[in-house]
Amino acid sequence: MRSLSRRQFIGLGLAALPAAAGIDGRFAEPTWLRLTRVDLHSEPTCRFVHFSDLHYKGDADYATKVAGTINALAPEFVCFTGDLVEEARFAPAALDFIRQIARPVYGCPGNWDYNSGADFKEYKKAFGATGGAWLMDRSVVMKKHNLELIGMGLRGVHVLGESKAARRILLIHYPIQDDRLNGRRYDLILAGHSHGGQVRLPFYGALVLPYGVGRYQQGRYDSLGGPLYVNVGIGTYMFPVRFNCRPEITVVNV
């Protein structure tokens, strides 16, 4: 058997990279969950989970895996920042997944939730069944934590009036909405929508990003509105591919 030189060996390895990336991006990463953390204080008083962009298309096993992962974390509550489905016909099954989560779930709508024509009355029932709420331009106060949780819809946060608690967390879908808060500040802003680009090249970043992301591709940012965290989402859109951008569930300590 003929031995390979070091240069030949490296060349073969580089040639194999595109194929390996393709296999990983199509079959491994789209359902390879990762956990991330956001710690706002050294001595937090509240622990919850944030996820986004399920884009449910019928993969019940994966949705059940997501719900089980969230339940195993035993958060005090859960936040969802939009795009449950792309088509209304998938909404009943996706909402059943929300009901599987054994903690109160609070959510705001994303662009696909609106575009799908899904019945938001059913969203309200499902989120309410968990002990949480579907928040469209409204808020709830958690007296235990002296915390107001606000969900943005089409009208925007200007309709909500003065703060109702010492701490405020804002749920938005488009990250770029953070730049349009007209001087309002929050203790934390949570967003989704970007998917992190789904395909991210080392030393370059996302190949393509959807409209409404701006500079906020993924992770934590210091912004004019306060600390912002952009979750890269659970599902995929357009193409069922992820590379160097695994789906994310975020544990938040505030």
C-alpha positions in Angstrom: 0.0 0.0 0.0 1.5 3.3 -1.1 1.9 5.9 1.7 0.8 9.5 1.4 3.0 12.5 1.8 2.0 15.1 4.3 1.0 17.5 1.5 -1.2 14.8 -0.1 -2.8 13.9 3.2 -3.7 17.6 3.9 -5.0 18.0 0.3 -7.3 15.0 0.6 -8.6 16.4 4.0 -9.4 19.8 2.5 -11.1 18.1 -0.5 -13.3 16.2 1.9 -14.4 19.2 3.9 -17.3 20.3 1.6 -18.8 16.9 1.7 -18.4 16.6 5.4 -20.0 20.1 5.9 -22.9 19.1 3.6 -23.6 16.0 5.6 -23.3 17.9 8.9 -25.4 20.8 7.7 -28.3 18.7 6.3 -28.5 15.8 8.6 -26.8 16.6 12.0 -27.0 20.3 12.9 -30.7 21.0 12.2 -31.7 18.9 15.2 -28.5 19.0 17.3 -29.7 21.2 20.2 -27.3 23.3 22.2 -27.8 25.2 25.4 -26.5 28.7 25.9 -26.6 31.0 29.0 -27.2 34.6 29.7 -26.3 35.8 33.2 -27.3 39.4 33.9 -26.5 39.5 37.6 -24.0 37.8 39.9 -26.8 36.9 42.3 -29.9 36.2 40.0 -33.4 36.0 41.5 -35.1 34.5 38.5 -34.2 31.7 36.0 -36.1 31.1 32.8 -35.7 29.7 29.3 -35.9 31.5 25.9 -36.4 29.8 22.5 -37.6 31.0 19.2 -38.5 30.2 15.5 -39.8 26.7 15.7 -41.1 26.8 12.1 -42.9 23.5 12.8 -43.5 21.5 9.7 -44.5 18.1 11.1 -41.3 16.8 12.8 -43.1 15.6 16.0 -40.1 13.7 17.3 -37.9 16.8 17.2 -40.6 19.0 18.8 -41.0 16.5 21.6 -37.2 16.5 22.1 -37.3 20.3 22.4 -40.1 20.2 24.9 -38.3 17.5 26.9 -35.1 19.5 27.0 -36.9 22.6 28.2 -38.8 20.6 30.9 -35.6 18.9 32.1 -34.1 22.4 32.7 -37.0 23.1 35.1 -37.2 26.9 34.5 -39.6 29.1 36.3 -41.2 30.1 33.0 -40.4 30.1 29.3 -40.3 32.8 26.6 -40.9 32.3 22.9 -40.1 35.1 20.4 -42.2 34.1 17.3 -42.5 32.0 14.2 -44.2 29.0 15.5 -45.3 27.9 12.0 -45.1 28.9 8.4 -48.4 27.4 7.4 -51.7 27.5 9.3 -52.3 23.7 8.8 -49.4 22.9 11.1 -50.6 25.2 13.9 -52.7 22.7 15.9 -49.8 20.2 16.2 -47.3 23.0 17.0 -49.6 24.3 19.7 -49.9 20.8 21.1 -46.1 20.9 21.5 -46.4 24.2 23.4 -48.8 22.5 25.7 -46.2 19.8 26.4 -44.0 22.3 28.1 -44.5 21.9 31.9 -44.0 25.6 32.7 -45.8 28.8 31.9 -45.0 29.8 28.3 -45.2 33.5 27.2 -44.9 34.2 23.5 -45.1 37.0 21.0 -45.8 36.7 17.3 -43.3 36.5 14.4 -43.7 37.5 10.8 -44.6 33.9 9.7 -47.3 33.6 12.4 -49.0 36.6 10.8 -48.3 35.5 7.2 -49.6 32.0 7.8 -53.1 33.2 8.7 -53.0 31.0 11.8 -55.8 31.7 14.3 -54.3 33.7 17.2 -57.3 32.8 19.4 -56.0 29.2 19.4 -52.5 30.5 20.2 -54.0 32.4 23.2 -55.7 29.2 24.4 -52.6 27.0 24.1 -50.2 29.5 25.8 -52.8 30.2 28.4 -53.2 26.4 29.1 -49.5 26.3 30.3 -50.2 29.1 32.8 -48.5 31.6 30.5 -49.9 34.0 27.9 -49.8 35.1 24.2 -48.6 38.6 24.4 -49.4 40.9 21.5 -48.8 44.5 22.5 -49.5 43.7 26.1 -47.8 42.7 29.2 -48.1 40.6 32.4 -46.6 41.3 35.8 -44.9 38.6 37.8 -45.3 40.0 41.3 -43.0 37.3 42.8 -40.1 38.7 40.8 -41.3 42.3 40.6 -41.0 41.8 36.8 -43.1 43.0 33.8 -42.9 40.7 30.8 -43.9 42.6 27.6 -44.7 41.1 24.2 -44.5 43.3 21.0 -47.0 42.9 18.2 -47.8 45.1 15.3 -48.7 48.3 17.2 -45.5 48.5 19.2 -44.5 49.2 22.8 -45.7 52.8 22.8 -49.2 51.6 23.4 -48.4 50.0 26.7 -48.0 53.1 28.9 -45.8 53.4 32.0 -43.9 50.5 33.5 -45.8 48.3 36.0 -42.8 46.7 37.8 -39.3 47.5 38.9 -37.8 45.2 36.1 -39.0 44.9 32.5 -38.2 42.2 29.9 -39.3 42.9 26.3 -40.1 40.1 23.8 -39.7 41.1 20.1 -39.3 39.1 17.0 -37.2 41.3 14.6 -33.9 42.2 16.3 -33.8 45.5 14.5 -36.9 46.6 16.4 -34.4 47.2 19.2 -33.3 50.4 17.3 -36.8 51.7 17.1 -37.8 51.9 20.8 -37.8 55.7 20.9 -35.6 56.0 24.0 -37.3 53.3 26.0 -35.0 51.0 28.0 -35.5 47.5 29.4 -33.6 45.3 31.7 -33.4 42.7 28.9 -34.7 42.4 25.3 -35.1 39.0 23.7 -35.4 38.4 20.0 -35.3 35.7 17.3 -35.9 35.8 13.5 -32.2 35.9 12.4 -31.7 32.1 12.6 -28.1 33.2 12.9 -28.1 32.9 9.1 -28.3 29.1 9.5 -25.1 28.7 7.6 -22.1 30.5 9.1 -18.6 30.3 7.7 -15.6 30.5 10.1 -14.0 34.0 10.2 -16.8 35.3 8.0 -20.2 34.8 9.6 -23.6 34.4 8.1 -23.9 33.9 4.3 -27.4 35.3 4.2 -29.7 36.9 6.8 -33.4 37.7 6.6 -34.7 41.3 6.5 -35.1 42.9 10.0 -31.8 41.7 11.6 -29.5 44.6 11.2 -26.3 44.2 13.1 -27.8 41.8 15.6 -27.1 38.4 14.1 -26.8 36.2 17.1 -26.0 36.2 20.8 -25.7 39.1 23.2 -25.4 42.8 22.4 -25.3 46.1 24.4 -27.9 48.3 22.7 -29.7 51.6 23.1 -32.7 49.7 24.5 -30.7 47.7 27.0 -29.1 44.2 26.9 -30.3 42.3 23.9 -30.1 38.6 23.2 -30.8 37.1 19.8 -31.6 33.4 19.8 -30.8 31.6 16.6 -33.9 29.5 16.7 -35.0 25.9 16.9 -36.2 25.3 13.3 -35.2 26.3 9.8 -36.8 28.3 7.0 -36.4 28.1 3.2 -33.8 25.3 3.4 -33.6 22.6 6.1 -29.9 23.2 6.6 -27.7 24.5 9.4 -23.9 24.7 9.4 -21.8 26.1 12.3 -25.1 27.4 13.7 -26.8 24.7 15.8 -30.4 25.3 17.1 -30.5 27.0 20.5 -32.3 26.9 23.8 -31.1 29.8 26.1 -31.1 29.7 29.9 -31.5 33.2 31.3 -30.6 34.3 34.9 -31.8 37.7 35.9 
